[in-house]
Amino acid sequence: MARVIVDVMLKPEILDPQGQAIARALPRLGFSRVADVRQGKRFEIEIDGPADEAEITKMAETLLANTVIEDFTIRLEQ
């Protein structure tokens, strides 16, 4: 069994209103050194058998990320 982590983030040129809201709230909570925040998604997927990176990439492109506005990275954990 393999464990795969897929992190999905908005592309840098896409505005991130959730990240901006968090960035504005943090100083009010006493975290004054935060310069910027980008909010994203993390998927942890258990695969039966060995992980096939091409299959995971297809999964991310098809369902997990909107590739028009989001980038994703894949990490395999042993």
C-alpha positions as a Markdown table, in Angstrom:
| # | Residue | x | y | z |
|---|---|---|---|---|
| 1 | Met | 0.0 | 0.0 | 0.0 |
| 2 | Ala | 1.3 | 3.4 | -0.9 |
| 3 | Arg | 0.3 | 6.8 | 0.5 |
| 4 | Val | 0.2 | 9.8 | -1.8 |
| 5 | Ile | 0.0 | 13.5 | -0.8 |
| 6 | Val | -1.5 | 15.9 | -3.4 |
| 7 | Asp | -1.2 | 19.6 | -2.5 |
| 8 | Val | -3.3 | 22.0 | -4.6 |
| 9 | Met | -2.7 | 25.7 | -4.6 |
| 10 | Leu | -4.0 | 28.6 | -6.6 |
| 11 | Lys | -1.6 | 29.8 | -9.3 |
| 12 | Pro | 0.4 | 32.8 | -8.1 |
| 13 | Glu | -1.4 | 35.1 | -10.6 |
| 14 | Ile | -4.8 | 34.2 | -9.2 |
| 15 | Leu | -6.2 | 36.3 | -6.4 |
| 16 | Asp | -6.8 | 34.4 | -3.2 |
| 17 | Pro | -9.6 | 36.0 | -1.2 |
| 18 | Gln | -9.5 | 33.4 | 1.6 |
| 19 | Gly | -5.7 | 33.8 | 2.0 |
| 20 | Gln | -6.2 | 37.6 | 2.1 |
| 21 | Ala | -8.9 | 37.3 | 4.8 |
| 22 | Ile | -6.6 | 35.1 | 6.9 |
| 23 | Ala | -3.7 | 37.5 | 6.3 |
| 24 | Arg | -5.8 | 40.5 | 7.6 |
| 25 | Ala | -7.1 | 38.5 | 10.6 |
| 26 | Leu | -3.7 | 37.3 | 11.9 |
| 27 | Pro | -2.3 | 40.7 | 13.0 |
| 28 | Arg | -5.6 | 41.2 | 15.0 |
| 29 | Leu | -4.8 | 38.0 | 16.8 |
| 30 | Gly | -1.3 | 39.1 | 17.6 |
| 31 | Phe | 0.6 | 37.5 | 14.7 |
| 32 | Ser | 2.1 | 40.7 | 13.3 |
| 33 | Arg | 5.1 | 39.3 | 11.3 |
| 34 | Val | 2.9 | 37.5 | 8.6 |
| 35 | Ala | 3.6 | 39.1 | 5.3 |
| 36 | Asp | 1.2 | 37.0 | 3.1 |
| 37 | Val | -1.0 | 33.9 | 3.2 |
| 38 | Arg | -2.1 | 31.6 | 0.3 |
| 39 | Gln | -4.8 | 29.0 | 1.1 |
| 40 | Gly | -4.9 | 25.6 | -0.5 |
| 41 | Lys | -6.0 | 22.0 | -0.3 |
| 42 | Arg | -4.2 | 18.8 | 0.7 |
| 43 | Phe | -5.4 | 15.3 | -0.3 |
| 44 | Glu | -4.0 | 12.2 | 1.4 |
| 45 | Ile | -4.7 | 9.1 | -0.8 |
| 46 | Glu | -4.1 | 5.5 | 0.1 |
| 47 | Ile | -3.4 | 3.4 | -3.0 |
| 48 | Asp | -3.5 | -0.4 | -3.0 |
| 49 | Gly | -0.2 | -1.7 | -4.4 |
| 50 | Pro | 2.6 | 0.6 | -5.6 |
| 51 | Ala | 1.8 | 4.2 | -6.6 |
| 52 | Asp | 1.8 | 5.0 | -10.3 |
| 53 | Glu | 2.7 | 8.7 | -10.6 |
| 54 | Ala | 1.0 | 8.9 | -14.1 |
| 55 | Glu | -2.2 | 7.6 | -12.6 |
| 56 | Ile | -2.0 | 10.0 | -9.6 |
| 57 | Thr | -1.3 | 12.9 | -12.0 |
| 58 | Lys | -4.3 | 12.0 | -14.1 |
| 59 | Met | -6.4 | 11.8 | -10.9 |
| 60 | Ala | -5.3 | 15.3 | -9.9 |
| 61 | Glu | -5.9 | 16.8 | -13.3 |
| 62 | Thr | -9.3 | 15.2 | -13.6 |
| 63 | Leu | -10.8 | 15.7 | -10.1 |
| 64 | Leu | -8.6 | 17.2 | -7.4 |
| 65 | Ala | -7.4 | 20.4 | -9.1 |
| 66 | Asn | -8.8 | 22.9 | -11.5 |
| 67 | Thr | -5.7 | 23.2 | -13.7 |
| 68 | Val | -6.9 | 26.5 | -15.2 |
| 69 | Ile | -6.4 | 28.3 | -11.9 |
| 70 | Glu | -4.6 | 25.8 | -9.7 |
| 71 | Asp | -1.2 | 24.0 | -9.6 |
| 72 | Phe | -0.6 | 20.8 | -7.8 |
| 73 | Thr | 2.3 | 18.8 | -6.4 |
| 74 | Ile | 2.5 | 15.1 | -5.7 |
| 75 | Arg | 4.6 | 13.4 | -3.0 |
| 76 | Leu | 4.8 | 9.7 | -2.4 |
| 77 | Glu | 5.2 | 8.6 | 1.2 |
| 78 | Gln | 6.5 | 5.2 | 2.1 |
